[in-house]
Amino acid sequence: MPVFVEFPDGECREVPSQLRAMQQSIGLGEFEQVPLNCDPVWKYECGGTGWIAVLRKGQLLPLRPQAPAWWQFVKLMLDPERRSTNDTPVEEVGESRLQSAA
């Protein structure tokens, strides 16, 4: 559901929105239509008569994982070209190296 937002040049554009619950009162709750703040250039603020677009200040950075993924430590899950040449896949090891725990 789009909502109209007024931009600094005076133009009104439709922006994707969501329903957000307003302050709950006794009885049925009321909802308002709120634009999604998913634009990297604009953020949306509630003006007196509706929503207005305001230029973002700063920079949005993508989230990066802090540590390598867990599967990067499992050699069998690596791409063949990234495996070291001394490693042999499990299929080639055979049962000779497998020992019983009993």
N, C-alpha and C positions, 0 to 999 in steps of 0.2 A: 504494500500500500504506500504510494508516494505521498509526500506532503510538500506544499509549496514553501520555498525559502527565498527570501529577498537577498540578492547579492549586492555588493557595493556599487555596481554600475546602474542599479535600479531595476535590473531584470529579475523576474521571478521564475525560478526553475523548480521542477519536480525532483525531489531527492528521496531515496529509499528510506522508509521509516518503520517503526515498531510501535506497538501499544505498550504503554507503561502505566502501572497502577498509580493513581493519584492518592492523596492521603485518604486512608480508609475511614469511613464513617459508619455509623450504625446502619445496617441494611446492606443494599447492594453496593459494591465498590464501583468507583468511576475510573475511567481510563482516559489517557490523553495520547495523542499521536505525536511521537518524538522522532526527529530525523536521526539516522544512524551516523555516528561520527567515524566514518570509514574512509573519508577522503583525505589523502595526504597533504592537500593544499589548503582546504577549508575546514573550519570547525563551526558548529552551529550553536547559536545562543538564542534564548527566548527573549524576544523584544516585547514592546508594549502591545503590538497588534498581531504578532506572529513570530516566525523564526527568521533570524537574519544570519547571513554567512559572514564569518570573520576570518581573515587570513591567519593561518597558523604561524606561530613564532617558534623557532627551534627546528629540530630535525627528528624525524621518526627513524628509528633503527630497527632492523629486523632482529628477532630473538635468535640467539645462537646457542647451541648446546654447550654447557660448561665442560663436559668431559666427552671423550669419544663414546660412541654407542657400544653397548655391551657385546654385540656380535663382532665387532672389529678385533676382538681378542681371540676369537675362535678361528683358527687357521683354515679349517675346512670350509668356512663360510666366506672366505675372501675370494675375490676374483682370481682365476688361475694365473694371470700375469702378475699379480701382486704377491703370490706365494713365493717363498724362497726356493731355490733350485734343489736344496737338500731335502726338503720335505717330500714325503711320498703320501699320496692319498690313501684313505682307509682301504679302498678296494684292492690296492696293490700290496698292502701289508700282509694279508692273509691271516690264517688262524695260528700260524707258528708263533707269533708274538703274543697272542692272547693266552692268558693263564687262568686256571680255575682258582677261585678263592677258597675252595674246600680243602 
